[in-house]
Amino acid sequence: MGSTALTAEEFEEFYAHAVRRLTGQLYVMLGDLHEAQDVVQEAFVKAWSRRGRLRREAAPEAWIRTVAWRLALRRRQGLFRAERAWQRHGGAAPVDAPDPGSVVLVEALKELSPQQRRTVALRYVCDLSVEQIAHETGLSTGTVKTHLSRGRAALAPRLRDPHTEEAHGGS
């Protein structure tokens, strides 16, 4: 009769398929891999405790991404002392380094405002539509379009492919 809640097995399968993607998305949005890993894990913990209310049809990935983003914002407002202490005392096991293209993108995105960075990442990393971004962020579609336009303009000089420019430079 309506939508059904995620079972424990479905949640575990969802986690296995989504955790890396969500961590990568938050890494691009935040510019800090360890922070992205932490907030995504914390968001999944929150989702696990609410899995009876999470609906398969209700985009649980978007819910987790939004929760992780909000957690990151709270940390940036001064509530991240515990994370720093953990890092000083060893932190989590080492993870593979991101590929060089991701590092270039993250560095370029750091020049944008947090909201522009989030909007650009949701569009081009998460492949969400303008309407989906507006729904997830609570912004109007016009504001989303403005953030995307300004973000693209700011990123264009930083993300030009030198190989493409060399190939077309002589024509």
N, C-alpha and C positions, 0 to 999 in steps of 0.2 A: 504494500500500500504506500507509500512515500519512499523517501530515500532511506537507506539502511546505514547503520553505524559501521565503522571499520572494526573487524574482528582483530584479535591480537595477532593472528597469522598475517592478515592483510596489512596491518600496520607495520609489522616486521619486514614484509616484502616491500612496502612503500618506502620505508627507511632505507633499505638496501639499494633501491633504485634511485632515490632522490638525494641522499646525503651529500654525495660528491658534487652533484650539480648545484645544490643550494649553497654549499660551501664556496664553490667557485663564483657563484653569482654574488654572494655577500663579500667575498674577497675583492671583486671588482668594484662593488659599491663602497666599500670601506677603505680599501688600500692596505689592509693589514690581515695577513693570512691567519695568524694566531687568533686574532679577535674574531674573524669570520668563523673559524672552527668552534670557538667557545660559544658564540651566540647561536649558531646553528644547533649545536648539541643541546644547549639550554632550551631552545625552542622545541626541539624534539622531546625533551623531558616533559615540558608543559603539555605538548600534544599527547604524549602517552597517557598522562593522567586524565586527559579529557577525551580519549579515543572513543568512548561511548557516545560522545556528542559530535565527533567528527563524522561527516558524511562523505561517502565516496564521491558523490556527485557535486560536492560543495568546494572543490578545489583545495584540498588540505595542503598542497604545496604552497599555494599563495598565502594561506593562513600562517604557515611556518615561516615563510620569507618575511611577512609583515611583522610577526612576533620577534624574529631575529633582528630585524632593522630597529624596532623599538628598543630592544635590549641594548643594542649598540649605541643608540642615542643616549640612553640613560647612563651608560658607562662613560660616554664622552662628556657628560655633564658633571663628572666628578665621582661617580660611583664605581670606579674600576680599580681601586686599591688592591683588592683581593687578587685580581688577575696579575697585576704587577708583582705582587709577593710570590705568586705561584711561579711566574717566569723566573724570578730571581732564585728560586729553590729547585730548579730543574724542569718544571713544566711537563708537558706531554712528551711522548716519544717523538723522535724526529719524523718528519713527513717528506715526501718527494717535493723538490723545488718546483714551482710553477714554470711553465714553458716561457721562453724569452718574449714571445709575442704578448702573453698575458702581463708580463712585467712592464713592458712598454705601454700597454693600454692603461694599466693601473697608475703608472707614473703620470701619464697624460691626464687621466681623470682626476688626479689629486688637485689639479689647478681649477677644477670646477667647484661650485658651491655644493654642499652636501645634497641638496634637493635636486640640482641638475645632474649630479653624478648618479644618484639613485634612479632618476627618470631615464637617463641615457642607458644605464645598465639594464633596467627593466625592458627597454625597447630592443636593444641590440644584443644583449647577452641572454636575457630570458625570452626574447622574441614575443613580447606582449604587444597587443594593439594599444592605440591611444586610449580607447575606452577602457580596456582592462587596467591600464596604468592608472587612469583616473579613479577607477573603482578601488584599486588596491591602496592608493596613496591618499585618497580623499580630496584630490585636486580636481579642478574643472578640466574639461578636455582642452579648452583654450590655454590654460596655464601649462598643461602637459606639453602642448604643441610649442609654446613659447620656450619652455625649458629645453625641449629637443632641438629646436632651431638654434638657440644660443649655444647649447652644448656642442652641437655639430660644428658651428662656426669657430668656437674656441679650440676644438680638437683638430680641425682640419690641418693646420700647419704642423702639428706635432705628429700626426699619424700618416703623413704622406709616405708612400713606398718609394725609396730611392731607386730601386731597380726599375720600377715603372717609369719614373721620371727620366732615368737615363735612356730608356728605350724610346721614349717619345721626345726627349730633349732636342734631338737634331732635326725633327720634322717641322 
